[in-house]
Amino acid sequence: MASSGAIRMRPAVMGVVVQSCRQAAKPSSLGPYINTVALSTTASVLKRHTYKGARDTRDHSKKRGESALRRTGTRWRLSMSDEPLPIPVPREELPFVETDPDHGLWDFFQDRKTVAQAPELDSQHGRAWQVEELRHKSWDDLHRLWWVCVKERNRISTAQWERTKSELGFGDAEAKTRDREVRFSMRAIKHVLTERFYAWEDAVKLAEEDPEVDLSGKGTPYTPSEYLEDELDGEAMYEADVTAAEEERNVKKAEPASAPAMIDPSEIPASKPPGEALRI
Amino acid sequence: MQPTSSLLGRAMRYRRLRLTTKDVNKGFYKGTGTGTIGRHTKHGGFIIEWEKVRSYVCPSLENFKLTPFVTKNVKKTFGEYEDRIGPKNPQLYLNRWKSENGLD
């Protein structure tokens, strides 16, 4: 009958309300059809609390309008509602974070502003190292080159991740080509080191039969066969080398424009074997 | 009479797949290719053998001029060797050692 004005309550509560308000059920001042029995606001009795200005919305949702993102606050009064809570600083007013420009982690970024660089720049790279080109490199050079390659691959990988996460756009193909070249360089390094190890193992066996090499650990490991014959001449040749170089320098300072003096080929001391040619 | 659908459906297809580490209740161990770090004790513990533990050493890259790439203006170099063994020739290694490291 008065269902439009009546508040729906749980049966257990309803029974308690009815018991406590036995003399009710008479028409209230609000109207003949509004049952005021159920509107009792005794705290101990009423399980559901209301706030001023509450109206019965159709969905009966207690959290209507509450939003943490939009910072609406709570709909109901809570125990901490009167406590002065701190208000967060707006994002624009946050203090500027100082970063170290020489921090090692910057090596993970191709570009400091946008993590990934443009595909036009990404495709500006050379070709991979060839095995023959690396065969002449020392262990230290190969070791450092390996880690340079590792860091480059990390940079490419970070850029790929950022490109997909932030939907930056094209660049995947260029990155893959670049990564391929780096991987081929790393492959060549591994190849050279493996080859060198096997060659060393075989060379040790060869050296056991070599008269020039002494593998016992006592004395010089290598004595060239020419030096074995005449040791003194070897020392003299080295001294002559030094003095000849000094003389040349003096001559150049004194008479830079003069024609070269006639040199007797037999007097020229034997030079040291030429060093390794510079690799471009 | 009808065959049970699970016998011919997804269950049977799963039977054809290779076992993973998550399959089988107990007794089935499948490694992941990462190698061993130590050994188990009979009480259920684990002893780390530090000789088996990998450590990655990165040297100082200061003043290191080489990059992962070589300029494309330089053609690919391939070695020229006399015999069939080629670069794996131990005599070559020995000669190089003699010229580079033999004498101080």
HADDOCK unambig.tbl for C-alpha pairs under 7 A between the chains (distance, minus, plus):
assign (segid A and resid 125 and name CA) (segid B and resid 69 and name CA) 6.68 0.50 0.50
assign (segid A and resid 126 and name CA) (segid B and resid 69 and name CA) 4.90 0.50 0.50
assign (segid A and resid 126 and name CA) (segid B and resid 70 and name CA) 5.12 0.50 0.50
assign (segid A and resid 126 and name CA) (segid B and resid 71 and name CA) 4.73 0.50 0.50
assign (segid A and resid 126 and name CA) (segid B and resid 72 and name CA) 5.34 0.50 0.50
assign (segid A and resid 127 and name CA) (segid B and resid 69 and name CA) 5.26 0.50 0.50
assign (segid A and resid 127 and name CA) (segid B and resid 70 and name CA) 5.20 0.50 0.50
assign (segid A and resid 127 and name CA) (segid B and resid 71 and name CA) 6.30 0.50 0.50
assign (segid A and resid 127 and name CA) (segid B and resid 72 and name CA) 5.80 0.50 0.50
assign (segid A and resid 128 and name CA) (segid B and resid 68 and name CA) 6.75 0.50 0.50
assign (segid A and resid 128 and name CA) (segid B and resid 69 and name CA) 5.04 0.50 0.50
assign (segid A and resid 128 and name CA) (segid B and resid 70 and name CA) 5.95 0.50 0.50
assign (segid A and resid 129 and name CA) (segid B and resid 69 and name CA) 6.27 0.50 0.50
assign (segid A and resid 129 and name CA) (segid B and resid 70 and name CA) 5.96 0.50 0.50
assign (segid A and resid 130 and name CA) (segid B and resid 76 and name CA) 6.60 0.50 0.50
assign (segid A and resid 130 and name CA) (segid B and resid 77 and name CA) 6.67 0.50 0.50
assign (segid A and resid 132 and name CA) (segid B and resid 77 and name CA) 6.22 0.50 0.50
assign (segid A and resid 132 and name CA) (segid B and resid 78 and name CA) 5.65 0.50 0.50
assign (segid A and resid 132 and name CA) (segid B and resid 79 and name CA) 5.58 0.50 0.50
assign (segid A and resid 133 and name CA) (segid B and resid 77 and name CA) 6.59 0.50 0.50
assign (segid A and resid 144 and name CA) (segid B and resid 59 and name CA) 6.28 0.50 0.50
assign (segid A and resid 144 and name CA) (segid B and resid 61 and name CA) 6.42 0.50 0.50
assign (segid A and resid 145 and name CA) (segid B and resid 66 and name CA) 6.57 0.50 0.50
assign (segid A and resid 145 and name CA) (segid B and resid 67 and name CA) 6.91 0.50 0.50
assign (segid A and resid 145 and name CA) (segid B and resid 68 and name CA) 6.89 0.50 0.50
assign (segid A and resid 147 and name CA) (segid B and resid 58 and name CA) 6.56 0.50 0.50
assign (segid A and resid 148 and name CA) (segid B and resid 67 and name CA) 6.76 0.50 0.50
assign (segid A and resid 148 and name CA) (segid B and resid 68 and name CA) 6.70 0.50 0.50
assign (segid A and resid 149 and name CA) (segid B and resid 68 and name CA) 5.40 0.50 0.50
assign (segid A and resid 182 and name CA) (segid B and resid 68 and name CA) 5.70 0.50 0.50
assign (segid A and resid 185 and name CA) (segid B and resid 68 and name CA) 6.38 0.50 0.50
assign (segid A and resid 195 and name CA) (segid B and resid 88 and name CA) 6.39 0.50 0.50
assign (segid A and resid 199 and name CA) (segid B and resid 88 and name CA) 5.46 0.50 0.50
assign (segid A and resid 199 and name CA) (segid B and resid 89 and name CA) 6.46 0.50 0.50
assign (segid A and resid 199 and name CA) (segid B and resid 90 and name CA) 4.97 0.50 0.50
assign (segid A and resid 199 and name CA) (segid B and resid 93 and name CA) 6.38 0.50 0.50
assign (segid A and resid 200 and name CA) (segid B and resid 90 and name CA) 6.75 0.50 0.50
assign (segid A and resid 200 and name CA) (segid B and resid 93 and name CA) 6.72 0.50 0.50
assign (segid A and resid 202 and name CA) (segid B and resid 90 and name CA) 5.44 0.50 0.50
assign (segid A and resid 203 and name CA) (segid B and resid 90 and name CA) 4.56 0.50 0.50
assign (segid A and resid 203 and name CA) (segid B and resid 91 and name CA) 6.51 0.50 0.50
assign (segid A and resid 203 and name CA) (segid B and resid 93 and name CA) 6.48 0.50 0.50
assign (segid A and resid 203 and name CA) (segid B and resid 94 and name CA) 5.88 0.50 0.50
assign (segid A and resid 221 and name CA) (segid B and resid 102 and name CA) 6.85 0.50 0.50
assign (segid A and resid 222 and name CA) (segid B and resid 98 and name CA) 6.95 0.50 0.50
assign (segid A and resid 222 and name CA) (segid B and resid 102 and name CA) 5.20 0.50 0.50
assign (segid A and resid 222 and name CA) (segid B and resid 103 and name CA) 6.74 0.50 0.50
